[in-house]
Amino acid sequence: MDKKVEYSESGAPIYRYENVEEKWQAPQYGDEELCAKLDEHISKYIGESDMVWHEILSNLVHLDVYHIKPTSERNYHTFITNGMSYLPMSTPEGQEDWKYSELMVCLPPEWPVGDEAFKVDNNYWPIWVLKMLARFPHQYQTWLSYGHTIPNGDPALPYAQNTKLCCALLLPPIDIHRDFLELKVNESRKIKFFSIIPIYKEEMEYKLKYGINALTEKFDQYKINEVINLNRKNVCKKAFWPFGK
């Protein structure tokens, strides 16, 4: 796949992808060992799923989405993929340990959830982003990992009418035991887990200029975590740059 590589001011590579013609390819399914260990891992660290959205027609990988209801310990909806790790990603040389990943999004407890609710774009867009990104590296023969940002188009457009968030950032989930972050299935497959953090255009630009650590420092300052807040502060508007960067 044609990937045009540039470099940001922080020195991080920027890949630009040409549109691809949508061609159906028979999906990869997980074997019994992989599926069992994924189920066990999710149940142990996040909770038992009350609903699984199974794909009827899949392309490249068969991608299911698990839903875990809010609890007193984690008072938010958790949606997590099962299927992205069925195929290895095309990682650069030296990054082979990052070939396999699964993704999650977290929604506040009042978020409308369910088949009827998800017929409304304002409710469904985080799940659309989740599934789109889980298939993205296989579709474009690339990889997704820590600190990667993916804009919603070029130029980036808001995901829905109810928010100005327009880009996705991948970070390890904060509010979950650190042992959840990696699942060792066997010697050849270690699965990393990342949260999708929707961000603003200015935050993506700030990350490209100063690097991911500078952005996460601001997130720490304003206590931003993986639970989506449609109208949270944009920490990289000029008004929120009190320390020079």
Secondary structure, DSSP 8 states (H G I E B T S, - for coil): --EEEEE-TTS-EEEEE----------B---HHHHHHHHHHHHHHT---SEEE--SS-SSB--EEEEE---SSS-SEEEEEESGGGS-----TT-GGGSEEEEEEEE-TTS--STTGGGSHHHHHHHHHHHHHHHHHHHTT----TT-EEESTTTT--SSTT----EEEEE--SSS-GGGGEEEEETTEEEEEEEEEEE-HHHHHHHHHH-HHHHHHHHHHTT--SB--TT---TTSGGG-TT--
